[in-house]
Amino acid sequence: MKLDENMTFEAAIARLEEIVHLLESGNAPLDVSLSLYEEGVALVRLCNTRLDNAQQRVKILTVGEDGAMQEENMPPMQEGN
């Protein structure tokens, strides 16, 4: 199955959950399981890319010393967070 690069994050997560369920059931033949696994890996990459892009767009509103609101970029997440 070719991955749809325009798939929404939510749709990708839903499909990934389906794949996990199918693989956990243990009922799929080996070749189908391998295809599902490969699709799952591609979906994880897609989701990570979408999350990275969203994080780059997030701004933090803070109150400065003068009481005015100011916008700052969100600091990058550490590995494992």
N, C-alpha and C positions, 0 to 999 in steps of 0.2 A: 504494500500500500504506500503510495506517495503521500508525503506529509504536506498538508495545506498550510503554507507559510502565512496565509491571511487568517488562520484560525485564531479566535479570541483566546485569551488566557484561560477563561472559565471553561470554554469548550475543550481546550487541551487538557486541563485538569480532569474534567469529566471522562474524557477518553482514556486518560492514564489510569483512572480508578477502574474503568472497565477492564483494561488490560491486566491490571493487578489481580482483579477478581478471576479472570479467565485463567491466568497462570497459576494462581493459588488453588484452583479447583483440581488441577492436575489431569484434566480430561482431554486436553488438546494434544494431538500428535506432535512429535518432536519438531518437525519442519514448521508447523504452525506456531508452536511455542517460540521457536527462534525468530520467526517473523514478528511475532507480538513483542518479544523482547527488544528487537531492533527498533520497532516503532516506538516503544516506550522510551528508549534512550533518546531518540530524536525529539520526542515530546518534552522530555526533561530539559533538553538543551533549549528548545523553543521557549519553555516557561522561564528558564533562567535568564535568557536574553530579554524577555518581556519585563521581568522583574528588575533587571539592571537598568533598562531604559526608563522604567517608571521611577526608580530611585534617583536617577539623574535629573528628573523633572521636578522632584519634590523640593519645596522650599520651606524653611522654618521661619515663622514669624516670631520675632523677639521684641521686647521693649527695651529701647536704648536708655542711657542715663538721663537723657532729656525727656523721657516719657513717650517719645515718638516710636511708632512701630517701624521695624526694619526687617528686610528680607535677607535670609542667608541660605546658602546651599546646604543641603543635608550632608553631614559627613559620611564618607563611604563606610559601609558595613564591614566589620572584621570577618575573616573566615570563621565559620562555625557559629555565627549569630543568626 
